[in-house]
Amino acid sequence: MTIEEIKKIAQPYVEEPVYSFEIEKELFEDPNGRANYNLKIKENVQNVFGVYVWVDNLTNQIIYIGMAGKIKNNGELGSHSIKNRLTASRGKDRLTKKDILTNDYVKDFMQTENINSLSFYIMISKKEEPPAFIEALLLYKYYKKEKRLPKLNNSF
């Protein structure tokens, strides 16, 4: 499945335009690479809710589909924006029990898989559209076409 197919599926539920930016592996070669990653996120991503997609620029393969913003009991979206999600912890390391920050997660993945450049596509959900629904729809359509999930999506 291509990013253009993903954008077409999401189109009724997200604001236009969908925007993107790149994270280069060489960003992490700098001693301040982790901080530079966070700065790049802060410069390119607003405090918005919706879905985001990571794409390997060499193969055009979709690597990950994620979302930020859950609906609370009162009908409002939660406080965890896409900007926060892309700089926050991704959970605890099983061995060390320490938080794995997204910048380390992306760096390690790019090094392990020898990926030189990832594009991050940001899709802001329309006012009444739950990001979880959009993410589920995209993962469902991806699964139906590819018979698997994107590489970094562990479950659905």
Disulfide bonds with the S-S distance in Angstrom:
none
